[in-house]
Amino acid sequence: MTGPSEGAEPIRGLGIRQVAGRVAPALYHRLVEGMPGLEAIGWRSTDGELRTVAVRLHLDDEARVFSINGDEVAKSRGDDAKLLDWIRGDAERRGFAFIAELVEGSDSGTSVKRLFERAGLPAPTAERLVVVFGERMYRATLSEDARRDRNHPIGSWRPLPETFRILDWTACSESQRSDLRSRLEEMEVYPDVDPFLREPDCEPRTSMAIVQHDSIVGWLISHRYEDGILRQTVSFIDPRLQKLGLIYPAYVELIRRVTEQLGWETRMRFTVDLKLARGLAAVVRRRWAMYADSIETAWKSTVAAPSDSGGPVSATIRPADSQACDRG
């Protein structure tokens, strides 16, 4: 575990100008909005310069770190590990559980693992894929051959069966919404993929419901940010229907809507849960690599709350800008 160096110190409550360009656009957007519990924290290096910035969220009795970014000088001095260790210690002093979740381009996670080790954190586990793609993916998916060619991004998908249709999420009736609320538990819908928690400020042109007869059985909820990226926040299909492959024609419809209504220049970002959507993760790694702008892996390390504070507390809602779970 690292310790503070002489002259080095954490800096609380950084201003927006101080973090501009140092954090991911979605997190920066939330900081500008003043999302409750979200805070940028810096580390002043031994030369007095602000060289490392992290983004922390206090949620219930947890402290979560979603981003930590430092220049090469800061990394050579270990400032990133010192800041991460300070945030972990601050969580411990408050009686909070601590979770760090950072992304890396390689599947091995070498850099993240080394950072967590230097900060004295438990070895991380791979949680999800973070994928960004744009026009190359759109053209390959919408080509005439895409439906027949297994080498294309979506594979040899089929149209939705006759008993299914796609609706705008905002066009779902109150009776359909009430019916869905009554079935969330039997559909195994946990908070991360609950559409009613995810729908605020959603992009209406690309947020959709998959309906069987008159019942909602799946949904794709997305959000658009000023940086020109559409984030596919959550994709979910009733587990009892997943063998029908409904998610694939839904993704094709999503991409069609993006190109026709938002423009070909719009890029998309979404995540795939490596535990709950192993099949989709395999498709992404096998078929999407040549079309995606980037595919990164999110690694998570968890430290339980001090035992005298009642033990670790599980998060129930993650911030919409940092976590999504595709289950399909």
Secondary structure as UniProt FT lines:
FT   TURN            6..7
FT   STRAND          9..11
FT   HELIX           16..19
FT   TURN            20..22
FT   HELIX           25..33
FT   TURN            36..37
FT   STRAND          38..44
FT   TURN            46..47
FT   STRAND          50..59
FT   TURN            60..61
FT   STRAND          62..70
FT   HELIX           72..77
FT   HELIX           79..94
FT   STRAND          97..104
FT   TURN            107..108
FT   HELIX           110..118
FT   TURN            119..120
FT   STRAND          125..133
FT   HELIX           135..142
FT   TURN            144..148
FT   TURN            150..151
FT   TURN            153..154
FT   TURN            162..163
FT   STRAND          164..168
FT   HELIX           169..171
FT   HELIX           174..183
FT   TURN            184..188
FT   HELIX           191..193
FT   HELIX           195..198
FT   TURN            200..201
FT   TURN            204..206
FT   STRAND          208..212
FT   TURN            213..214
FT   STRAND          215..224
FT   TURN            226..227
FT   STRAND          229..237
FT   HELIX           239..244
FT   HELIX           247..257
FT   HELIX           258..262
FT   TURN            264..265
FT   STRAND          267..273
FT   TURN            274..276
FT   HELIX           278..283
FT   HELIX           284..288
FT   TURN            289..291
FT   STRAND          292..303
FT   HELIX           307..309
FT   TURN            320..322
FT   STRAND          325..327
//
